[in-house]
Every structure is written in structure tokens, then in C-alpha cells.
Amino acid sequence: MSSKTSLALLFFLASLLSHAASRLLSENSSYESHEQWMGRYGRNYKDAEEKELCSQIYQQNVQYIESFNNVMNKGYKLAVNEFTDLTNEEFRTARNIFKAHECSPSTNSAFRFENVTAVPSSVDWRKKGAVTPIKDQGQCASEYPSSFFNRSLIGEALDGGVLCSVKLLLNEGGGADFDVVYVGGLHVFLVFNQPEAADVFLKEKKQWWTKYFNSLDIWKGQAVPRLRIVGLRILGVPLHLRDDLTYDAIAKEFGKIIWPSQSSWMLGDCSRGLVHVLSDAWKASDETALIVWKDANYTVMIKEEAIPWNPTFVEEEVVTNPAVSPAIGKDGGVSDDWEEDEEWDDRFSQESAQAED
């Protein structure tokens, strides 16, 4: 064998050894990284086989993270977390399901500032410890409704005024230590911190809450009607018919009126009407209606407001709809000043129609 051939062979063997050593160091580094990750997130495996499999998945995910951060220019970076040893399918299986009874509700400690009677005009509550970091809900994060079971009341408010003032009304009625969660339509959750508090409130305050709720029941996972409150803009009503009765009669064809029209010729813009209704339709309304008046037909447009309506839970003595300022009675409902006029019901028939020339 010539000296040149021997030298080339030695160089090739040295190169192989170098690559093998580099790969071994890389694998050792990856295993060490996985061990450190296990310690950080408290991960344990049932046997060596499971650990080896999860380590490989971990390394593949780390490689993907590194390649993404090196190549992509998305304005953000990826990083490892407690799920880095899971495949995408394992993550979906573990997180995208509903397990009703595995998570018990957390116990809340007393509010540390409950005895404070006077505060300065300006306070940074973050420095005082009143604003806490975002809580890691763990496995309960995707199973949030289960924490409402048997310690919450599901209620249907009497009307829109009650819905928006529900917090104030409940406080006046003796309700305490609860949260109010809007769930759609006229329905709300009253979530109590203690399971027995919901049952006590339901039974002992019945004479009071029946004035403001059509129904109130312990939440056990039962279904409620899928309704929503929508604002309807009504355009194209002839000038001589442009009043609240007309707008309300049109809107009533699309659902129960929650807040009637409050149009006024004293306002700067009387080109359209606005009525809020309770609707069971889940497609945004974009319709036409035909007004029949004497010998003439008029086509008007009804368009749903783009921004979804949500209650403000305003804690004021008199609650008004922020969009239309309706007449609200002392009990939070629509006042008796608004009455339906049956004479106008015959004017309108909702139908698909082409615009008349």
C-alpha cells in the first residue's frame, strides 16, 4: 500500500471517528437536555422504554423549535414547555376532551384587602400584591365548565334591564361571594365560591329572585336555549312612516324585542332605526322586509350590527342600553310607556323582496 493511499485511508477513518464522536456528543447533549427538562417540569415515566420514546419525541420537537427560530421570521420565537415530550396527536387527545368529574373547584382564600375602608386617590395595585400573575389551570384549563357543576345557578333574566343590572340587584338582594358570567341570550351563571352557597341562595332568596328571573336552577350540566341578543339597524323606511312603532313592528319579525326603538327627531341622524331583539338565528341578519301602506309597497333593509352585543352589568340605579337609551322602569325592565300597537302589525309582512323602482 502506498504512503498516499495509507494517508487517505487514515484521513477517512479519522473523519468517520470525528462524525461519530460529534453525533455521540449531540445525542448526549440531547439526553442531558431532556433530563433537565424532566427536572424542571417534574416529569416521570413508568419505565425505561417509555422514557426512551418520550426522549426521542422531545428531541424531535426541540429540533423543530430550533429550525423554526433559525429560519422563520414571524416576529416571535418558539420555546419548550411542559408538553414538549408529546406528539401533536397526543396533545390533542389529552387536551381537547371534556372530563366532567376529574377536576374539583379550587378553594379561594379570603380577600386580603376586605377590611380596607379608605384608599389614596392613586394606587398601583400591582405593587401592593392585589393583581396576581396569570394562573396555570393545568388539566382543568380545557374543562372549565366542570368547575361550575353544583356550585352555580343558571338563570334567565326577566328582561334586558335586569340582565345589565344583575350584579347590583344581587348585591341588594343579599347575594355575596359570587361571580356573574354571561352565557348568551338572557341567561347568566351565578358562580358561588362554596357549593352549598348556591343551594342556600336558591331556596332562602326565592321570594326575592323570582321578581327578576324567569328561572333559576342549580347547574348540573343541563342545556339552555341557544339565543343571543342582537342589534338590528333598519334602513329605508319612508320618511312619513319613520317612527318607533314602525321600527318595532319590523324588528318583532326577527325576535322578541329586548330594547325597543328610541328614535327621535331631535337627534342629528334620523336616517335609520335601531332595535335590540332576542334571536335564535346564528347567521347574521341581512334581510329585507316589505312595508305595505295604503296602495304603496316599500322595501326596507334590516342589517345586524357587526359587533356582538354583551351586557355591561352596569351597577347603576337606572340602567340604560348604551346604544339607544330606552325607557327603563324602576325595576330594571322596560317601562309601561312602550306598548305594542296591533294596528301596525298588519302593515308589515317579512319576505324576501327585490328593491322596488
C-alpha positions as CSV (number, residue, x, y, z in Angstrom):
1,M,0.0,0.0,0.0
2,S,1.5,3.3,-1.0
3,S,2.0,6.1,1.5
4,K,-0.6,8.3,-0.3
5,T,-3.2,5.6,0.0
6,S,-2.4,5.0,3.6
7,L,-2.6,8.7,4.4
8,A,-6.0,8.9,2.6
9,L,-7.3,5.9,4.5
10,L,-6.2,7.3,7.8
11,F,-7.9,10.6,7.0
12,F,-11.1,8.8,6.1
13,L,-11.1,6.8,9.3
14,A,-10.3,10.0,11.3
15,S,-13.3,11.7,9.6
16,L,-15.6,8.9,10.5
17,L,-14.5,8.9,14.1
18,S,-14.9,12.7,14.2
19,H,-18.5,12.4,12.9
20,A,-19.3,9.6,15.2
21,A,-17.9,11.5,18.2
22,S,-19.8,14.6,17.1
23,R,-23.1,12.6,16.8
24,L,-22.5,11.0,20.2
25,L,-21.8,14.3,21.8
26,S,-25.0,15.7,20.2
27,E,-27.1,12.7,21.5
28,N,-25.6,13.0,24.9
29,S,-26.4,16.7,24.9
30,S,-30.0,16.0,23.9
31,Y,-30.4,13.4,26.6
32,E,-29.0,15.8,29.2
33,S,-31.4,18.5,27.9
34,H,-34.2,16.0,28.3
35,E,-33.1,15.1,31.8
36,Q,-33.0,18.8,32.7
37,W,-36.4,19.3,31.2
38,M,-37.8,16.4,33.3
39,G,-36.5,18.0,36.4
40,R,-37.9,21.4,35.6
41,Y,-41.4,20.1,34.9
42,G,-41.4,17.2,37.3
43,R,-41.9,14.6,34.6
44,N,-41.5,10.9,35.4
45,Y,-42.0,7.8,33.3
46,K,-43.3,4.4,34.2
47,D,-40.2,2.5,32.7
48,A,-37.1,3.0,30.6
49,E,-38.9,2.2,27.4
50,E,-41.4,5.0,27.8
51,K,-38.6,7.4,28.8
52,E,-36.6,6.5,25.7
53,L,-39.7,7.0,23.4
54,C,-40.6,10.3,25.0
55,S,-36.9,11.4,24.9
56,Q,-36.9,10.9,21.1
57,I,-40.2,12.9,20.7
58,Y,-38.7,15.6,22.9
59,Q,-35.6,15.8,20.7
60,Q,-37.6,16.0,17.5
61,N,-39.7,18.8,19.0
62,V,-36.6,20.7,20.1
63,Q,-35.1,20.3,16.6
64,Y,-38.3,21.7,15.1
65,I,-38.2,24.6,17.6
66,E,-34.6,25.4,16.7
67,S,-35.2,25.2,12.9
68,F,-38.3,27.4,13.2
69,N,-36.5,30.0,15.2
70,N,-33.5,30.0,12.8
71,V,-35.4,30.1,9.6
72,M,-38.8,31.8,10.2
73,N,-39.2,35.5,10.6
74,K,-42.6,35.6,12.3
75,G,-41.9,38.3,14.9
76,Y,-41.9,35.7,17.7
77,K,-39.9,32.7,18.9
78,L,-40.9,29.2,19.9
79,A,-39.7,27.6,23.1
80,V,-40.0,24.3,25.1
81,N,-42.9,23.9,27.6
82,E,-44.4,21.1,29.7
83,F,-45.8,19.4,26.5
84,T,-42.5,19.1,24.6
85,D,-42.4,15.3,25.0
86,L,-45.8,14.8,23.4
87,T,-46.7,14.4,19.7
88,N,-49.4,16.6,18.2
89,E,-51.9,13.7,18.3
90,E,-51.1,13.0,22.0
91,F,-51.6,16.7,22.9
92,R,-54.9,16.9,21.1
93,T,-56.1,13.7,22.8
94,A,-55.1,14.9,26.2
95,R,-56.4,18.5,25.9
96,N,-59.3,18.6,23.5
97,I,-61.7,16.5,25.5
98,F,-64.2,17.2,28.3
99,K,-63.9,15.2,31.5
100,A,-66.7,16.3,33.8
101,H,-65.6,15.0,37.2
102,E,-61.8,14.9,37.3
103,C,-61.2,18.5,38.4
104,S,-62.5,19.8,41.7
105,P,-63.1,23.6,42.1
106,S,-60.3,25.5,43.6
107,T,-60.7,26.9,47.1
108,N,-60.4,30.7,47.2
109,S,-58.6,32.4,50.1
110,A,-60.1,35.5,51.7
111,F,-59.6,38.8,50.0
112,R,-56.6,40.4,51.8
113,F,-58.0,44.0,51.4
114,E,-61.5,43.3,52.5
115,N,-61.2,45.5,55.6
116,V,-59.7,48.5,53.8
117,T,-62.1,51.4,54.2
118,A,-60.0,54.3,52.8
119,V,-57.5,54.3,50.0
120,P,-55.4,57.1,48.5
121,S,-56.5,58.6,45.2
122,S,-53.8,56.8,43.3
123,V,-52.6,53.3,44.0
124,D,-50.5,50.9,41.9
125,W,-52.2,47.6,42.9
126,R,-49.6,45.5,41.1
127,K,-47.0,46.7,43.7
128,K,-49.5,46.1,46.6
129,G,-50.0,42.4,45.5
130,A,-53.7,42.8,44.6
131,V,-53.0,41.8,41.0
132,T,-51.7,38.3,40.8
133,P,-49.9,36.5,37.9
134,I,-51.9,34.5,35.4
135,K,-52.9,31.2,36.9
136,D,-51.8,27.9,35.3
137,Q,-55.1,26.0,35.3
138,G,-53.3,22.8,34.4
139,Q,-55.6,20.0,33.2
140,C,-58.6,22.0,34.2
141,A,-58.0,24.7,31.6
142,S,-59.9,22.9,28.9
143,E,-62.5,21.5,31.2
144,Y,-63.6,24.9,32.7
145,P,-67.4,24.2,32.7
146,S,-67.0,21.2,35.0
147,S,-65.9,23.6,37.8
148,F,-69.4,25.2,37.7
149,F,-71.2,21.9,38.5
150,N,-73.4,22.0,41.6
151,R,-71.9,25.3,42.9
152,S,-73.5,27.6,40.3
153,L,-77.0,28.7,39.3
154,I,-78.1,29.1,35.7
155,G,-80.7,31.8,35.4
156,E,-82.8,33.5,32.8
157,A,-83.2,37.3,33.5
158,L,-86.6,38.8,33.2
159,D,-85.6,41.3,30.6
160,G,-82.6,43.3,29.3
161,G,-82.7,45.8,32.1
162,V,-82.4,43.1,34.7
163,L,-79.6,41.4,32.7
164,C,-77.5,44.5,32.7
165,S,-78.0,45.4,36.3
166,V,-77.9,41.8,37.7
167,K,-74.8,42.4,39.9
168,L,-76.3,45.4,41.6
169,L,-79.6,43.6,42.0
170,L,-78.0,40.5,43.5
171,N,-76.0,42.6,45.9
172,E,-79.1,44.4,47.1
173,G,-80.9,41.1,47.5
174,G,-78.3,39.7,49.8
175,G,-76.2,37.7,47.3
176,A,-72.5,37.6,48.2
177,D,-69.3,35.8,47.3
178,F,-70.3,35.1,43.7
179,D,-69.3,35.9,40.2
180,V,-71.7,36.6,37.3
181,V,-70.9,35.1,33.9
182,Y,-72.9,35.9,30.8
183,V,-73.7,32.8,28.7
184,G,-75.9,34.2,25.9
185,G,-79.4,35.5,25.4
186,L,-80.9,36.4,28.8
187,H,-79.0,33.7,30.6
188,V,-76.3,34.1,33.2
189,F,-74.3,31.9,35.5
190,L,-74.2,32.9,39.2
191,V,-71.0,31.1,40.3
192,F,-70.6,30.8,44.1
193,N,-67.3,30.1,45.8
194,Q,-68.8,27.5,48.1
195,P,-71.1,24.7,46.7
196,E,-73.6,25.0,49.5
197,A,-74.0,28.7,48.9
198,A,-75.8,28.2,45.6
199,D,-78.4,26.0,47.1
200,V,-78.9,28.3,50.1
201,F,-79.4,31.3,47.9
202,L,-81.8,29.4,45.6
203,K,-84.0,28.4,48.5
204,E,-83.8,31.2,51.0
205,K,-83.9,34.1,48.5
206,K,-86.7,32.6,46.3
207,Q,-89.2,35.3,47.1
208,W,-86.7,37.9,46.0
209,W,-85.1,36.4,42.9
210,T,-88.5,35.5,41.3
211,K,-89.0,39.2,40.8
212,Y,-86.0,39.4,38.5
213,F,-85.6,35.9,37.0
214,N,-87.9,33.8,34.9
215,S,-86.0,30.7,36.1
216,L,-83.1,29.9,38.4
217,D,-81.7,26.4,38.8
218,I,-78.7,24.6,40.2
219,W,-76.3,24.0,37.2
220,K,-75.8,20.3,36.7
221,G,-74.8,20.4,33.0
222,Q,-78.3,20.9,31.6
223,A,-78.7,22.6,28.3
224,V,-80.1,26.1,27.9
225,P,-81.7,27.7,24.8
226,R,-79.0,28.9,22.3
227,L,-80.1,32.5,22.0
228,R,-78.4,35.8,21.5
229,I,-79.3,39.5,21.7
230,V,-78.6,41.4,18.5
231,G,-78.9,45.0,17.4
232,L,-80.9,45.4,14.2
233,R,-80.3,48.5,12.1
234,I,-83.4,49.3,10.0
235,L,-82.9,51.4,6.9
236,G,-85.0,52.7,4.1
237,V,-88.3,53.3,6.0
238,P,-90.3,56.1,4.2
239,L,-90.0,59.4,5.9
240,H,-93.7,59.7,6.7
241,L,-93.6,56.2,8.4
242,R,-90.4,56.7,10.3
243,D,-91.2,56.3,14.0
244,D,-90.8,53.9,16.9
245,L,-93.9,51.9,16.1
246,T,-92.7,51.2,12.6
247,Y,-89.2,50.2,13.7
248,D,-90.5,47.9,16.5
249,A,-93.1,46.2,14.2
250,I,-90.4,45.4,11.7
251,A,-87.9,44.1,14.4
252,K,-90.5,42.0,16.0
253,E,-90.5,39.7,13.0
254,F,-86.9,38.8,13.8
255,G,-87.2,38.0,17.5
256,K,-88.6,39.2,20.9
257,I,-87.9,42.8,21.5
258,I,-85.5,43.4,24.3
259,W,-84.9,47.2,23.8
260,P,-87.4,48.9,21.6
261,S,-86.6,51.8,19.2
262,Q,-85.9,55.1,20.8
263,S,-85.7,57.2,17.7
264,S,-86.1,61.0,18.0
265,W,-86.5,63.8,15.5
266,M,-84.4,65.8,17.9
267,L,-81.3,63.7,17.1
268,G,-78.9,64.6,14.5
269,D,-79.4,61.4,12.5
270,C,-82.9,60.0,11.9
271,S,-82.0,58.1,8.8
272,R,-82.3,54.7,10.5
273,G,-83.7,52.8,13.4
274,L,-82.1,50.5,16.0
275,V,-83.9,47.8,17.9
276,H,-82.4,45.0,20.0
277,V,-84.1,41.6,19.8
278,L,-83.6,38.1,21.3
279,S,-82.9,35.9,18.4
280,D,-82.4,32.1,17.9
281,A,-80.7,32.7,14.5
282,W,-77.0,32.1,14.3
283,K,-76.5,33.7,11.0
284,A,-76.1,37.4,11.0
285,S,-79.3,39.1,9.8
286,D,-79.0,40.8,6.4
287,E,-82.6,40.8,5.2
288,T,-85.3,42.9,3.5
289,A,-88.9,43.5,4.6
290,L,-91.9,44.8,2.7
291,I,-94.0,47.6,4.1
292,V,-97.5,47.8,2.7
293,W,-99.0,51.2,3.3
294,K,-102.3,52.0,1.5
295,D,-101.6,51.4,-2.2
296,A,-97.8,51.6,-1.9
297,N,-95.1,49.0,-1.2
298,Y,-91.8,49.9,0.3
299,T,-88.8,47.6,0.7
300,V,-86.6,48.3,3.7
301,M,-83.2,46.7,4.8
302,I,-82.5,45.1,8.1
303,K,-78.9,44.6,9.0
304,E,-77.4,43.2,12.1
305,E,-74.8,45.2,13.9
306,A,-71.3,43.8,13.3
307,I,-70.1,44.0,16.9
308,P,-71.7,41.3,19.1
309,W,-73.8,42.6,22.0
310,N,-72.8,41.9,25.5
311,P,-74.3,43.1,28.8
312,T,-72.4,45.8,30.6
313,F,-73.5,44.8,34.1
314,V,-73.7,48.5,34.9
315,E,-74.2,49.0,38.6
316,E,-76.5,52.0,38.5
317,E,-79.9,52.6,39.8
318,V,-81.3,53.2,36.4
319,V,-79.9,51.0,33.6
320,T,-80.0,52.2,30.0
321,N,-78.9,50.5,26.8
322,P,-75.7,52.3,25.8
323,A,-76.8,52.3,22.2
324,V,-80.4,53.5,22.3
325,S,-81.2,54.7,25.9
326,P,-84.6,53.1,26.2
327,A,-87.2,53.8,28.8
328,I,-86.3,51.6,31.7
329,G,-88.6,51.2,34.6
330,K,-87.6,51.3,38.3
331,D,-87.5,47.5,38.4
332,G,-84.9,47.5,35.6
333,G,-87.4,46.4,32.9
334,V,-88.9,48.3,30.0
335,S,-91.4,50.9,31.3
336,D,-95.1,50.8,30.5
337,D,-94.7,53.8,28.3
338,W,-93.8,51.4,25.5
339,E,-96.8,49.5,24.2
340,E,-97.3,47.5,21.0
341,D,-99.8,48.7,18.6
342,E,-101.7,45.9,16.9
343,E,-102.9,48.2,14.2
344,W,-99.3,48.4,12.9
345,D,-98.8,44.6,12.9
346,D,-100.9,44.3,9.7
347,R,-98.7,46.8,7.8
348,F,-95.7,44.5,7.5
349,S,-95.0,41.1,6.1
350,Q,-91.5,39.8,6.2
351,E,-90.4,38.4,2.9
352,S,-87.5,38.3,0.5
353,A,-88.1,41.0,-2.0
354,Q,-86.2,42.9,-4.7
355,A,-86.0,46.7,-4.3
356,E,-88.9,48.4,-5.9
357,D,-88.2,51.0,-8.5
